[in-house]
Amino acid sequence: MHKPVLLHETVDGLDLSPGELVVDATYGAGGHTKEIRKRFPGVKVITIDQDPDSDAAITGNFRHLDTLLEGVRPDAILLDVGFSSDQLESGRGFSFQRDEPLDMRMSGKGPTAADILNSWDEHAIELILRGFGEEKRSRQIAKAIVERRAVKPFKTTFDLVEVAGKRTGKIHPATRTFQALRIATNEELTALEEGLENAWRILKPGGRVAVISFHSLEDRIVKRFFREKGEKRKPIVASEAEIGENPRSRSAKLRIVKKLVS
């Protein structure tokens, strides 16, 4: 079962008051929204998620917040840009531990991860692995991908694991390759940049934006954006107690900024 990370720190940091409107733009399993509704029954929540299987009120990518909300100006916006652990069991190929179709699309739209592996040139694949996965073996793996697809196209997650490497140490050698391919398939970093800009644009003066990121590429974007808005505090990270209960929270960073101008 998915556990929301930095739950209380996030809800506290949004600094909500009765009558305010908060947008949970990455609803997922709904953990943060449930806590908000529990603690602040007088606060209205609009939920958004790009996953069509989610029970969010609005289906769409948070990068399009301005059009999804059609003129609504929230008092607070939450972006939890990690993917739900429930999605690992969605059958879409997010996990290298299950043999599933190599899809990786969170929205179900656009090219699949298999499409990318089977059609992009070797240099483009190498850039993905190096830039989005920080994979040291990016050239070696990209070359192996192109050679393998010439014989047999990629269809499943285990097809990719065969190329990326099988477990030999603590960290599975396919970890960074799968991360990179997921980010590329969903255009996650571009979506984050656009989502932050649109969130800031529609936010009311005095409103707050809270972002939870899970790896350095995401946090770098959030940190740079928040610094431009005048927020220079260090991120909030999970306590040792939370990490013990939910190891996934170990890499989570929460940053919150308040909009002081219109």
C-alpha positions, 0 to 999 in steps of 0.5 A, spaced: 500 500 500 502 506 498 504 511 504 504 518 502 511 521 504 512 527 509 505 527 510 504 532 516 510 536 514 507 538 507 500 539 510 503 543 516 507 547 511 501 549 506 498 553 512 491 552 510 485 556 513 478 555 513 475 557 506 481 556 502 482 552 496 487 547 495 489 543 489 492 537 490 495 536 482 498 529 483 493 526 487 495 519 486 492 514 492 490 521 495 494 520 502 495 528 502 488 530 500 485 525 505 489 528 511 487 535 509 480 534 509 481 530 516 484 536 519 481 542 515 474 540 513 473 547 512 478 547 506 476 545 499 480 541 495 480 540 488 484 533 486 488 532 479 492 526 476 494 524 469 493 517 471 486 515 468 485 509 473 486 515 479 479 517 482 481 524 482 476 529 480 480 532 474 484 527 469 490 531 466 497 533 467 499 538 472 503 541 467 497 544 464 494 547 471 492 553 468 487 550 463 485 544 467 482 549 472 479 554 467 480 561 471 480 558 478 485 561 483 487 557 489 490 559 495 495 553 495 498 547 490 501 541 492 505 537 487 508 530 489 512 529 483 514 522 485 510 516 482 505 512 487 508 505 489 501 502 487 503 504 480 509 499 481 503 494 480 499 497 475 502 492 469 505 498 465 512 496 466 515 501 471 518 495 475 524 491 473 522 486 478 516 483 474 515 481 467 510 486 464 509 490 457 514 495 457 509 501 457 511 506 462 506 511 460 502 514 466 497 517 462 496 512 457 497 517 452 503 518 447 509 513 445 510 507 450 517 506 453 518 500 448 516 505 442 522 509 444 527 503 445 525 500 438 525 507 434 530 512 437 537 512 435 543 510 439 545 517 441 538 519 443 538 513 447 545 514 450 543 522 452 536 519 456 540 514 460 546 519 462 541 525 463 535 522 466 538 516 469 545 519 471 547 512 468 555 511 468 554 505 463 550 509 458 554 508 452 555 501 453 547 500 454 545 504 449 549 500 444 547 494 447 539 496 446 540 498 438 544 491 437 538 487 441 532 491 437 535 489 430 534 482 432 528 482 436 524 488 438 523 490 445 516 488 448 517 487 456 521 489 462 525 483 462 527 484 455 530 491 458 533 487 464 537 482 459 540 488 456 541 493 462 544 487 467 542 483 472 543 484 480 550 483 482 550 488 488 545 492 493 543 496 487 540 493 481 544 495 475 537 496 471 535 501 476 537 507 473 536 505 466 528 504 468 528 511 471 531 514 465 526 511 460 520 513 465 522 520 465 523 520 458 516 517 456 512 521 461 516 528 459 517 528 467 522 534 467 519 538 462 512 537 465 515 539 472 518 546 469 511 547 466 507 545 472 511 550 476 510 556 472 503 555 471 502 553 478 505 560 480 501 564 475 494 562 477 496 562 485 493 567 489 497 573 492 499 570 499 498 563 496 503 557 497 506 552 493 509 545 496 513 540 492 515 533 494 521 531 489 525 524 489 531 525 485 536 530 484 534 532 477 527 534 480 530 537 486 535 541 482 529 544 478 524 546 484 530 549 488 532 553 482 525 556 481 524 557 488 530 561 489 528 565 483 521 567 487 525 568 493 525 562 497 532 560 499 531 555 505 533 548 505 528 542 504 525 538 509 527 531 509 524 525 512 525 523 519 529 517 521 522 514 524 519 515 517 524 512 513 524 506 518 517 505 516 517 507 509 524 507 506 521 510 499 521 517 503 529 517 504 530 520 498 524 525 498 525 533 499 519 538 501 520 545 498 515 550 500 514 557 497 509 563 498 507 568 493 508 575 496 506 578 489 500 578 484 
